[in-house]
Amino acid sequence: MAIGLIIIGDEILSGKRTDKHFPKVVELLNARGLQLSWAEYIGDDRERITSVLQRTFSSNDIVFSCGGIGATPDDHTRQCAAAALDVPLVLHPEAKERIQERIADMAREAGKEPDFSKPEMAHRLKMGEFPQGAEIIPNPYNKIPGFSVRHGGGAHYFVPGFPEMAWPMIEWVLDTQYPHLFQRVARLEKAVLVYEIAESTLTPLMETIEAEFPQVKVFSLPSVGSATVRRHIELGVKGEPLQVNAAFEKMLNGLDAFKAEFQRI
């Protein structure tokens, strides 16, 4: 089961804000023995968001989507999710309760009683309008929930763009919905720095290792170096621990055969 991440917002693509979700989601997954399989960035464009969601809803992936679930004109994610599923947006009853709780909390903090008859109250409730059949994701920061949609063998989880809200909500999803997936696959990674050698020279060795050890991936990260670091390649293997150990020994022997200078890391 693959895990994907969608990050929505013009402010990310324009560089006005720097995305923090990608590294944090990778961190949250790695801590649970899980890995991110793919990620996409999308601007605030309804047609494009809908198209991406139509494609990802057709998969069996677990997908986290960050951003665009508010009720301002530049928030489109809720509407696009409904359009991609071809279902209407409906006010979720539990989301309504949570939003009203938040409104009441804010009013009382200001020394007032909440007035739910005001026109702006109806607008705030739009944040609880989700695709028909969706379930809520609790928000410990301010009670305004996100939502989830199950499809086939997978599910999508929609959370706000604010990290202080999104990250605990994603953790809640992982810890309540997917603990059975944690630490299921043992993984090991080993690597060396290989100095002053062309990547093309090492390619046959990498291909041989992957062919011999099917549960191992070989990775090669070249660096042109700097004033203080020589040109090098971070060369390594990752995957099933027993095969990684054997593959790594084969890699070291191959480097010795090339008379390559390398350093374990």
Backbone hydrogen bonds in HBPLUS format (Angstrom, degrees):
<---DONOR---> <-ACCEPTOR-->    atom                        ^
c    i                          cat <-CA-CA->   ^        H-A-AA   ^      H-
h    n   atom  resd res      DA  || num        DHA   H-A  angle D-A-AA Bond
n    s   type  num  typ     dist DA aas  dist angle  dist       angle   num
A0062-ILE N   A0002-ALA O   2.91 MM  60  6.27 166.4  1.92 162.4 164.5     1
A0037-SER N   A0003-ILE O   2.74 MM  34  5.37 166.1  1.76 156.2 160.7     2
A0004-GLY N   A0062-ILE O   2.75 MM  58  6.17 158.6  1.80 154.0 161.3     3
A0064-PHE N   A0004-GLY O   3.00 MM  60  6.32 161.4  2.03 142.5 145.2     4
A0005-LEU N   A0038-TRP O   3.06 MM  33  6.42 134.8  2.27 131.1 144.5     5
A0040-GLU N   A0005-LEU O   2.85 MM  35  6.39 148.0  1.96 156.2 166.8     6
A0006-ILE N   A0064-PHE O   2.77 MM  58  6.16 161.5  1.80 159.6 164.5     7
A0066-CYS N   A0006-ILE O   2.85 MM  60  6.28 160.6  1.89 161.5 165.1     8
A0007-ILE N   A0040-GLU O   2.90 MM  33  6.30 160.0  1.94 160.7 167.4     9
A0042-ILE N   A0007-ILE O   2.92 MM  35  6.27 158.4  1.97 157.3 160.3    10
A0008-ILE N   A0066-CYS O   2.97 MM  58  6.12 177.5  1.98 171.9 171.0    11
A0009-GLY N   A0042-ILE O   2.80 MM  33  6.30 155.1  1.87 154.4 163.0    12
A0012-ILE N   A0009-GLY O   3.23 MM   3  5.64 147.2  2.34 107.3 115.3    13
A0014-SER N   A0010-ASP O   2.86 MM   4  6.00 149.9  1.95 158.4 167.0    14
A0016-LYS N   A0011-GLU O   3.01 MM   5  5.01 112.3  2.49 139.4 155.2    15
A0017-ARG N   A0011-GLU O   2.94 MM   6  5.52 155.5  2.00 142.6 137.5    16
A0015-GLY N   A0012-ILE O   3.21 MM   3  5.26 145.8  2.33  98.2 108.2    17
A0025-VAL N   A0021-HIS O   2.79 MM   4  5.91 167.2  1.81 166.5 168.9    18
A0026-VAL N   A0022-PHE O   3.07 MM   4  6.25 164.6  2.10 156.4 160.7    19
A0027-GLU N   A0023-PRO O   3.00 MM   4  6.17 153.3  2.07 139.8 147.2    20
A0028-LEU N   A0024-LYS O   2.84 MM   4  6.15 159.1  1.89 153.7 158.9    21
A0029-LEU N   A0025-VAL O   2.92 MM   4  6.09 159.8  1.96 151.6 156.8    22
A0030-ASN N   A0026-VAL O   2.88 MM   4  6.01 168.0  1.90 152.2 156.1    23
A0031-ALA N   A0027-GLU O   3.06 MM   4  6.17 153.0  2.14 146.6 153.0    24
A0032-ARG N   A0029-LEU O   2.89 MM   3  5.29 149.4  1.99 110.2 120.2    25
A0034-LEU N   A0029-LEU O   2.86 MM   5  4.74 164.2  1.88 137.5 133.9    26
A0033-GLY N   A0030-ASN O   3.09 MM   3  4.98 167.6  2.11 107.5 109.0    27
A0183-GLN N   A0032-ARG O   2.98 MM 151  6.00 149.0  2.07 132.2 137.0    28
A0045-ASP N   A0043-GLY O   2.88 MM   2  5.56 137.7  2.06 103.3  90.7    29
A0049-ILE N   A0045-ASP O   2.92 MM   4  6.08 169.1  1.93 164.5 168.1    30
A0050-THR N   A0046-ARG O   2.90 MM   4  5.96 166.7  1.91 152.7 156.7    31
A0051-SER N   A0047-GLU O   3.01 MM   4  6.16 157.0  2.07 142.1 148.6    32
A0052-VAL N   A0048-ARG O   2.96 MM   4  6.21 163.6  1.98 154.2 157.8    33
A0053-LEU N   A0049-ILE O   2.96 MM   4  6.17 163.9  1.99 152.5 157.1    34
A0054-GLN N   A0050-THR O   2.86 MM   4  6.07 152.7  1.93 150.2 157.9    35
A0055-ARG N   A0051-SER O   3.19 MM   4  6.45 155.5  2.25 144.8 150.5    36
A0056-THR N   A0052-VAL O   2.94 MM   4  6.26 162.2  1.97 152.5 157.6    37
A0057-PHE N   A0053-LEU O   2.75 MM   4  5.72 154.1  1.82 148.7 155.2    38
A0058-SER N   A0055-ARG O   3.23 MM   3  5.39 136.7  2.43  97.0 108.4    39
A0059-SER N   A0056-THR O   3.13 MM   3  5.29 162.2  2.16 106.5 111.6    40
A0155-ALA N   A0061-ASP O   3.12 MM  94  6.56 145.1  2.24 135.6 142.9    41
A0063-VAL N   A0155-ALA O   2.87 MM  92  6.28 163.6  1.90 158.7 163.8    42
A0157-TYR N   A0063-VAL O   2.74 MM  94  6.14 149.6  1.83 158.6 169.2    43
A0065-SER N   A0157-TYR O   2.80 MM  92  6.02 166.4  1.81 159.0 158.3    44
A0159-VAL N   A0065-SER O   2.88 MM  94  6.19 169.5  1.89 174.2 177.7    45
A0067-GLY N   A0159-VAL O   2.96 MM  92  6.35 160.5  2.00 147.6 153.4    46
A0077-THR N   A0068-GLY O   2.94 MM   9  5.00 136.8  2.13 132.5 140.3    47
A0075-ASP N   A0072-THR O   2.92 MM   3  5.45 164.1  1.94 127.6 129.0    48
A0080-CYS N   A0076-HIS O   2.88 MM   4  6.02 159.5  1.93 159.7 166.7    49
A0081-ALA N   A0077-THR O   2.88 MM   4  6.00 156.0  1.94 150.3 156.1    50
A0082-ALA N   A0078-ARG O   3.13 MM   4  6.38 159.5  2.17 146.6 151.6    51
A0083-ALA N   A0079-GLN O   2.93 MM   4  6.18 157.7  1.98 146.0 152.7    52
A0084-ALA N   A0080-CYS O   2.82 MM   4  5.98 158.9  1.87 148.8 154.5    53
A0085-LEU N   A0081-ALA O   3.07 MM   4  6.23 140.6  2.23 139.8 149.7    54
A0086-ASP N   A0082-ALA O   2.83 MM   4  5.84 113.7  2.27 136.0 153.9    55
A0087-VAL N   A0082-ALA O   3.04 MM   5  5.22 164.9  2.07 144.4 148.6    56
A0086-ASP N   A0083-ALA O   3.10 MM   3  4.79 142.7  2.25  92.3 103.5    57
A0132-GLN N   A0088-PRO O   2.90 MM  44  5.79 147.3  2.01 169.1 174.7    58
A0090-VAL N   A0130-PHE O   2.87 MM  40  5.58 165.8  1.89 153.4 152.7    59
A0130-PHE N   A0090-VAL O   2.92 MM  40  5.58 145.4  2.04 157.5 146.4    60
A0092-HIS N   A0128-GLY O   2.95 MM  36  5.82 172.4  1.95 155.8 153.3    61
A0096-LYS N   A0092-HIS O   2.88 MM   4  6.15 155.3  1.94 157.6 165.1    62
A0097-GLU N   A0093-PRO O   3.16 MM   4  6.46 155.5  2.22 142.3 147.7    63
A0098-ARG N   A0094-GLU O   3.02 MM   4  6.30 161.3  2.05 149.7 154.2    64
A0099-ILE N   A0095-ALA O   2.91 MM   4  6.12 163.7  1.93 156.0 160.1    65
A0100-GLN N   A0096-LYS O   2.94 MM   4  6.11 160.9  1.98 151.0 156.5    66
A0101-GLU N   A0097-GLU O   2.89 MM   4  6.11 147.4  2.00 144.9 154.5    67
A0102-ARG N   A0098-ARG O   2.99 MM   4  6.30 153.3  2.06 145.3 152.1    68
A0103-ILE N   A0099-ILE O   2.92 MM   4  6.25 157.4  1.98 150.0 156.1    69
A0104-ALA N   A0100-GLN O   2.90 MM   4  6.08 160.3  1.94 147.2 152.4    70
A0105-ASP N   A0101-GLU O   2.88 MM   4  6.11 156.6  1.93 148.4 155.2    71
A0106-MET N   A0102-ARG O   3.01 MM   4  6.24 162.1  2.04 151.4 155.3    72
A0107-ALA N   A0103-ILE O   2.98 MM   4  6.21 157.3  2.03 148.3 154.7    73
A0108-ARG N   A0104-ALA O   2.97 MM   4  6.14 165.4  1.99 152.7 156.3    74
A0109-GLU N   A0105-ASP O   2.94 MM   4  6.13 149.0  2.04 145.7 154.6    75
A0110-ALA N   A0106-MET O   3.20 MM   4  6.43 134.6  2.41 135.7 146.6    76
A0110-ALA N   A0107-ALA O   3.05 MM   3  5.15 131.0  2.30  96.0 109.5    77
A0112-LYS N   A0107-ALA O   2.81 MM   5  5.03 162.8  1.83 141.9 140.5    78
A0111-GLY N   A0108-ARG O   2.95 MM   3  4.75 159.2  1.99 101.0 106.4    79
A0118-LYS N   A0115-ASP O   3.49 MM   3  6.18 173.9  2.49 116.6 118.4    80
A0121-MET N   A0118-LYS O   2.95 MM   3  5.47 145.7  2.07 113.4 123.6    81
A0122-ALA N   A0119-PRO O   3.13 MM   3  5.52 125.6  2.44 105.6 117.4    82
A0123-HIS N   A0119-PRO O   3.41 MM   4  6.85 151.1  2.50 143.7 151.5    83
A0124-ARG N   A0120-GLU O   3.02 MM   4  6.31 152.1  2.10 143.4 150.2    84
A0125-LEU N   A0121-MET O   3.10 MM   4  6.42 146.0  2.22 144.7 153.6    85
A0126-LYS N   A0123-HIS O   3.04 MM   3  5.39 150.5  2.13 105.4 114.5    86
A0127-MET N   A0124-ARG O   3.08 MM   3  5.88 160.8  2.12 118.9 123.8    87
A0128-GLY N   A0125-LEU O   2.84 MM   3  5.39 161.3  1.87 115.9 122.2    88
A0129-GLU N   A0126-LYS O   3.01 MM   3  5.13 165.6  2.03 111.8 113.3    89
A0134-ALA N   A0131-PRO O   2.95 MM   3  5.66 150.2  2.04 152.4 152.5    90
A0135-GLU N   A0148-SER O   3.00 MM  13  5.19 157.9  2.05 141.9 149.0    91
A0148-SER N   A0135-GLU O   2.69 MM  13  5.19 150.4  1.78 148.9 155.8    92
A0137-ILE N   A0146-GLY O   2.90 MM   9  4.72 153.8  1.97 112.5 112.3    93
A0146-GLY N   A0137-ILE O   2.95 MM   9  4.72 158.7  1.99 141.8 144.9    94
A0143-LYS N   A0139-ASN O   2.92 MM   4  4.73 140.6  2.08 141.0 146.5    95
A0147-PHE N   A0158-PHE O   3.13 MM  11  5.34 148.6  2.23 138.9 148.0    96
A0158-PHE N   A0147-PHE O   2.81 MM  11  5.34 172.0  1.81 174.9 173.5    97
A0149-VAL N   A0156-HIS O   2.93 MM   7  5.24 154.9  1.99 145.6 152.7    98
A0156-HIS N   A0149-VAL O   2.81 MM   7  5.24 160.8  1.84 153.3 159.1    99
A0151-HIS N   A0154-GLY O   3.02 MM   3  5.43 174.0  2.02 133.5 135.0   100
A0154-GLY N   A0151-HIS O   2.80 MM   3  5.43 152.9  1.87 152.6 151.5   101
A0165-MET N   A0162-PHE O   3.02 MM   3  5.53 148.5  2.13 114.8 124.1   102
A0166-ALA N   A0162-PHE O   2.79 MM   4  5.90 177.3  1.79 165.3 165.1   103
A0167-TRP N   A0163-PRO O   3.03 MM   4  5.61 168.4  2.04 143.2 146.8   104
A0169-MET N   A0165-MET O   3.30 MM   4  6.39 150.9  2.39 147.8 156.3   105
A0170-ILE N   A0166-ALA O   2.88 MM   4  6.13 153.1  1.95 154.6 162.0   106
A0171-GLU N   A0167-TRP O   2.97 MM   4  6.21 160.4  2.01 151.1 156.7   107
A0172-TRP N   A0168-PRO O   2.92 MM   4  6.08 152.0  2.00 138.6 146.1   108
A0173-VAL N   A0169-MET O   3.05 MM   4  6.36 156.7  2.10 145.2 150.8   109
A0174-LEU N   A0170-ILE O   2.98 MM   4  6.29 168.9  1.99 156.3 158.3   110
A0175-ASP N   A0171-GLU O   2.87 MM   4  6.02 169.1  1.88 156.9 160.0   111
A0176-THR N   A0172-TRP O   2.93 MM   4  5.90 142.0  2.07 147.3 155.5   112
A0177-GLN N   A0173-VAL O   2.84 MM   4  5.50 156.0  1.90 148.4 154.9   113
A0178-TYR N   A0174-LEU O   3.05 MM   4  5.10 147.9  2.16 123.9 132.5   114
A0181-LEU N   A0178-TYR O   2.97 MM   3  5.54 164.0  1.99 118.5 123.8   115
A0182-PHE N   A0179-PRO O   3.16 MM   3  5.30 155.6  2.22 104.9 112.2   116
A0188-LEU N   A0239-GLY O   2.86 MM  51  5.52 141.3  2.01 144.5 157.0   117
A0239-GLY N   A0188-LEU O   2.94 MM  51  5.52 147.1  2.05 148.8 159.3   118
A0190-LYS N   A0237-VAL O   2.96 MM  47  5.59 161.6  1.99 163.3 169.4   119
A0237-VAL N   A0190-LYS O   2.86 MM  47  5.59 153.0  1.94 160.9 169.8   120
A0265-ILE N   A0191-ALA O   3.17 MM  74  5.90 165.8  2.20 144.8 140.6   121
A0192-VAL N   A0235-LEU O   2.80 MM  43  5.42 154.2  1.86 151.8 159.3   122
A0235-LEU N   A0192-VAL O   2.86 MM  43  5.42 155.3  1.92 161.1 166.8   123
A0193-LEU N   A0263-GLN O   2.73 MM  70  5.12 160.8  1.77 148.2 153.4   124
A0263-GLN N   A0193-LEU O   2.82 MM  70  5.12 144.1  1.95 137.3 149.3   125
A0194-VAL N   A0233-ILE O   2.80 MM  39  5.10 168.1  1.81 149.1 152.5   126
A0233-ILE N   A0194-VAL O   2.80 MM  39  5.10 143.3  1.94 139.6 151.9   127
A0195-TYR N   A0261-GLU O   2.87 MM  66  5.63 167.1  1.89 161.9 166.4   128
A0196-GLU N   A0231-ARG O   3.11 MM  35  5.63 170.6  2.12 139.4 141.7   129
A0201-THR N   A0198-ALA O   3.06 MM   3  5.35 135.8  2.27 102.4 114.1   130
A0202-LEU N   A0199-GLU O   3.01 MM   3  5.30 129.8  2.27 103.7 116.6   131
A0203-THR N   A0199-GLU O   3.13 MM   4  6.35 123.1  2.48 143.7 159.1   132
A0206-MET N   A0202-LEU O   3.06 MM   4  6.39 157.8  2.11 155.4 162.4   133
A0207-GLU N   A0203-THR O   2.92 MM   4  6.19 162.3  1.95 160.7 165.1   134
A0208-THR N   A0204-PRO O   2.96 MM   4  6.13 155.9  2.02 146.4 152.9   135
A0209-ILE N   A0205-LEU O   3.05 MM   4  6.28 158.6  2.10 149.9 154.9   136
A0210-GLU N   A0206-MET O   3.07 MM   4  6.35 164.9  2.10 153.4 156.8   137
A0211-ALA N   A0207-GLU O   3.02 MM   4  6.17 152.3  2.10 144.8 152.6   138
A0212-GLU N   A0208-THR O   3.01 MM   4  6.19 149.2  2.11 145.3 153.3   139
A0213-PHE N   A0209-ILE O   2.90 MM   4  5.96 148.1  2.00 150.1 158.6   140
A0216-VAL N   A0213-PHE O   3.08 MM   3  5.59 145.9  2.20 127.2 126.7   141
A0240-GLU N   A0215-GLN O   3.19 MM  25  5.77 159.0  2.23 152.8 156.1   142
A0217-LYS N   A0238-LYS O   2.85 MM  21  5.40 164.9  1.87 160.4 165.4   143
A0238-LYS N   A0217-LYS O   2.93 MM  21  5.40 147.3  2.04 148.2 158.6   144
A0219-PHE N   A0236-GLY O   2.91 MM  17  5.37 163.4  1.94 138.8 143.3   145
A0236-GLY N   A0219-PHE O   2.99 MM  17  5.37 162.7  2.03 153.2 154.8   146
A0221-LEU N   A0234-GLU O   2.88 MM  13  4.94 159.4  1.93 138.1 145.1   147
A0234-GLU N   A0221-LEU O   2.97 MM  13  4.94 174.6  1.97 127.8 128.5   148
A0223-SER N   A0232-HIS O   2.80 MM   9  5.42 152.6  1.87 175.3 166.5   149
A0232-HIS N   A0223-SER O   3.16 MM   9  5.42 153.4  2.23 140.2 148.3   150
A0226-SER N   A0229-VAL O   2.75 MM   3  4.99 163.8  1.78 144.3 147.6   151
A0244-VAL N   A0240-GLU O   2.82 MM   4  5.92 153.8  1.89 157.8 165.5   152
A0245-ASN N   A0241-PRO O   2.99 MM   4  6.22 162.1  2.02 155.6 158.1   153
A0246-ALA N   A0242-LEU O   3.25 MM   4  6.53 162.3  2.28 145.3 149.6   154
A0247-ALA N   A0243-GLN O   2.77 MM   4  5.88 161.1  1.81 151.7 157.9   155
A0248-PHE N   A0244-VAL O   2.77 MM   4  5.84 153.7  1.84 150.7 157.6   156
A0249-GLU N   A0245-ASN O   3.19 MM   4  6.40 155.2  2.25 142.0 147.6   157
A0250-LYS N   A0246-ALA O   3.11 MM   4  6.42 154.4  2.18 143.9 151.0   158
A0251-MET N   A0247-ALA O   2.86 MM   4  6.14 147.6  1.96 143.6 153.3   159
A0252-LEU N   A0248-PHE O   2.89 MM   4  6.22 159.2  1.93 152.1 156.7   160
A0253-ASN N   A0249-GLU O   2.96 MM   4  6.19 160.2  2.00 148.1 153.6   161
A0254-GLY N   A0250-LYS O   2.91 MM   4  6.10 151.4  1.99 142.5 150.7   162
A0255-LEU N   A0251-MET O   2.91 MM   4  6.21 151.7  1.99 149.7 157.2   163
A0256-ASP N   A0252-LEU O   2.93 MM   4  6.20 153.0  2.00 146.8 154.3   164
A0257-ALA N   A0253-ASN O   2.97 MM   4  6.26 147.7  2.08 142.0 150.9   165
A0258-PHE N   A0254-GLY O   3.12 MM   4  6.47 138.4  2.30 138.0 148.6   166
A0258-PHE N   A0255-LEU O   3.12 MM   3  5.04 125.0  2.44  91.9 106.0   167
A0260-ALA N   A0255-LEU O   3.01 MM   5  5.37 169.7  2.02 158.7 156.2   168
A0259-LYS N   A0256-ASP O   2.86 MM   3  4.78 149.2  1.96  99.5 109.5   169
